[in-house]
Amino acid sequence: MREIEGSSRLIAMNSSCIEGPSGVENSSASLSVGPESSNRLKLPYLYPADLLEPSLPEQETALRPDDNRLDSEALGMNPCWWLLYTKSRQEKKVAEQLAAFQVPHFLPVVKRKSLSRGRTRTAQVPLFAGYLFLHGTDRDRLHALQTNRVTTMTLVADGDRLRCDLARIAQLIALDAPLTPESRLIEGQQVRVKAGLFAGYEGTVIKRSGKTRLFVAVQYMQMGASMEIQDYLLEPI
């Protein structure tokens, strides 16, 4: 991932969970894209389709580093979020194998165009190289290890916050937003998109080389993604 230049101003995304702005075409509070399939997101490497929708209160498992429930029984019986780091260029293979095992997971991928022998080709590439997200029990985690393509697996203590951040990323991917990976989060002023396709999204901005970019953070990873946006579309909040 590219590091932010010293003169750039990086501002982190609002940490509150936004399930979708009102009035945005092909989007709704339940992560909707299109009328079919119960109005759920249809993204490659997202399984199941409702993985990023809010859980019922009784289904939520919020774990803290000092939580007494962080034992083998709790991890074995309750679904938790895990951050997986894979071997080089193995993200898609891991996601495909997890889908075959019916293990809930999300690998954010974006479209990238390249020129090869005079022809333009479009490929789906991981937004965060080497990373994907698993939500499951200890048995599901073992399935991931059995792929022999995962090098590191880390338990996410605040799974609901991670889900909220991933939901924002997923919505922007579904809207074909031209996302660029970012790192080195720094706090700053919050803004809201007041018009256009992304109207209603709240976050903050990156100022780089005179251009404004809307930033979406995955707080747990201290990383995120940005897209270029015109200043006149933003308002302070």
Secondary structure as UniProt FT lines:
FT   TURN            6..7
FT   TURN            22..23
FT   TURN            25..26
FT   TURN            29..30
FT   HELIX           37..39
FT   TURN            44..45
FT   STRAND          46..47
FT   TURN            49..52
FT   HELIX           57..59
FT   TURN            65..66
FT   TURN            68..69
FT   HELIX           72..77
FT   STRAND          80..86
FT   TURN            88..89
FT   HELIX           91..100
FT   TURN            101..102
FT   STRAND          105..106
FT   STRAND          109..116
FT   TURN            117..118
FT   STRAND          119..126
FT   TURN            129..130
FT   STRAND          131..136
FT   HELIX           138..145
FT   TURN            146..147
FT   STRAND          150..155
FT   HELIX           159..174
FT   TURN            175..176
FT   STRAND          180..183
FT   STRAND          191..193
FT   TURN            197..200
FT   STRAND          202..208
FT   TURN            209..210
FT   STRAND          211..218
FT   HELIX           219..221
FT   STRAND          223..228
FT   HELIX           231..233
FT   STRAND          234..236
//
